[in-house]
Amino acid sequence: MITLDQYFGRWINHPDATPERKANAQKLLDACAALEFIAKDLGVKFYDNPATECCQSGDEYGGFRPQSCPIGAPHSAHKEGLAVDLFDPRNEIDAWCMANTAALRGCGICIEHPDTTPNWSHWTIRVPVSGHTVFYP
C-alpha cells in the first residue's frame, strides 16, 4: 500500500501539492488499497520498486507530478492527485485487472490498457471520457 508521503515524494510541500490535490490523492490511495487487498487475497503479488521502496513505479513520476513536469498534459490525472502508476515488472497486476474488471469498477478504479503500460499499471479514479474501465490514453 502506498502512503500519501510516498505518493507525493519530494513534492509533498510543493505549491502544486494543494490541499485539494492531497484530498484527491487520499481518495485515490484508499481506492487502490481496497483493490490491492482483493487482488492480494486472490494471489496477486505486488512488488516493491527499488527506486521508490514501495509498489509505486518509476524513479520520481509514478505518483504525483507537479504542473511543471514534462510528462503528461496540464491537469492530467497524475497532476491532480487522481492517478498512480504501480510497479508491475511481470505485467501480472495488469493481467489480473483485465480478468477482473468488475473488481476495478467496484473499487472505482479505471486503468490504462496494458498494451500502453509495459512493466507498470496505471490506476486512476478519474473516469475517462469514454466511460470505460479499461481505456487507451
PyMOL commands that set and color helices and strands:
alter all, ss='L'
color gray80, all
select helices_A, chain A and resi 4-11+19-41+78-80+92-99+101-107+114-116
alter helices_A, ss='H'
color red, helices_A
select strands_A, chain A and resi 83-87+110-112+120-124+134-135
alter strands_A, ss='S'
color yellow, strands_A
deselect
rebuild
show_as cartoon
